[in-house]
């Protein structure tokens, strides 16, 4: 097929250099694309959409009729990343998760980082995601954040930045795996021989991570996935992961606590559970410990967890490290625990809790993106340059009333990837969420979820707001990627 | 396996089987009424009796007309036993247990659901429902086939089979009861007003005509009843269904033949052994309708016991979770 003039304006395009030539990483792919007959890309895109519908790959949208499923929007053109660049990302992510893990453990135990004044204590103490109930808790293997989804973006300058750490219940990995499967089904001739790093062992790695962190002394641990149920927006993912790992998918009502252990109700009587990959927020885990009105969780679950008789992944309280105000300190956190500079930079961030920075934010609201520190999913954000005076005034009042709750960042221009819109390739903005598993080792999935804003010019990539997704290819450049595992000795109890 | 999952897999099968049976009923009745005189052309009431939903039907539509009955049984979401309701419920159950069903089974059910949903808005479909009924029957068979061919024949599969066979036994008993009653109020009246067309239609609604012919040749009422009630080799016969369901329960609990470990197995065993040692003459002597009525009551008790024993077990310190699905009809 002929590639019509394609031009990305004022930002970094992942596939094409500013002179219109494909970048080295995309060269082979673009050549193959050109050998396709006219219309065949559209045909394959259509086939992919039918497949998605038949396979029932859907997500639920809140605020619609209960149980409304939408088919996962998928674009056939992949995002391609070169192996050498990926090696940097991979080691940066390992470094980051390693440090965050040590940080969380420290926060709930020795508090050395406060005593050494590397991070202000009151900032952490005032975090809404700090869980007093976890004070003194020591999870098996010292692991708090078993599963992390880190949001990365590439700015105009070509640099990859960490935008956000998602340490609570990050979603999306099932779509990464399904996207790949779909690519292979519908786009085989283009996929073949491209030497794309495989991601198919993620489920195996996840199971291993969970079992590695079972309570001590359990020889043949039983792991389960705990879901809030069929109306949760990520329900598809919960079933997918349980199925792929071959473990039970349980709801709160399937579990109960007795004699200090957690059991599930089976047709053959109670059966003990050792590891729970919970996809329920902290607040809903245990009505005896957190919110008493929660019907999703299990009574006395936290007691069993604290006694070391069940492992929760991620551990309750990990959210303290994805507070966006704490995010600003991650480079210092890395430095403090590992004595290294951060490999992956943060997006410059202004903390409204600091007076000087707050003044700067209040004086430049029309140029900044202001975010609440504790929301996820893109809620409550002010996009300065696109906002009205009234919105900015309202935001300024909110910041003054509660400065701790707000941060601000410069408006970034996300990079673009060619995307099939109608019968044309058009530049559309993307981000990337790789997934990191932390057990006895740290594993980084090669690639991750590339989310794409399907509307022209939009940088909103959330699927609930019309975003789509793409397959992410990490090219191996003819050699295998570095060993995906390493054993950070410092993860052992220090 | 999880009690909740066992319940879902059981009901998933029941609902699919129910949808298939409703499609069979519609198909056969439609073919029967074609070319009949006016009185017989209006024989749509028995169809509603067969599914056991006459009360909700009367409330929604009043008199049974062809158009309304077809609508009620196929696409009316207010009828919990319509084809579309059954397939939706089956899919909802499947959605809660996707992690344990093979992907091909889920995809098959998913396509089944989309097929029924889009059929509901096809104009003129109900003027000629045969094609739709055929699609439903095939979709159900594909699902059962995919399940048998790709799912480990372990506990979940046995719960699935139990659900399907209990549903099927119930529906076959309704076919025999209603049609037999209408065709021949007194089974002793052999030779009085035998209408071979209608008797073959009855067999056809259970896909049993060809198998019956091989077994008995000529059609006689008591043999038809014998075949559909007591045959141990025909897979839609009541006796066959119960024997296989009993085997599945034994697999689940590990009980040996002739023993039981819980109320579900006990009731199932009683019902089965009664069928093992009865004959069609005994049944006709006691009254066919009475026999079927008793059978359905006992089958319902078996279903309730399965619910209590496996799906809502009582644990000492925990209130039981209650099932919201109920068996209707």
Interface residues (C-beta under 8 A of the other chain):
Chain A: X53 X54 X55 X56 X67 X225 X229 X230 X235 X236 X238 X239 X240 X241 X242 X243 X248 X249 X250 X251 X253 X254 X256 X258 X263 X264 X265 X266 X267 X268 X269 X270
Chain B: X1 X2 X3 X4 X5 X6 X92 X95 X96 X97 X98 X99 X100 X103 X106 X107 X110 X111 X114 X155 X159 X252 X310 X311 X313 X315 X316 X317 X318 X321
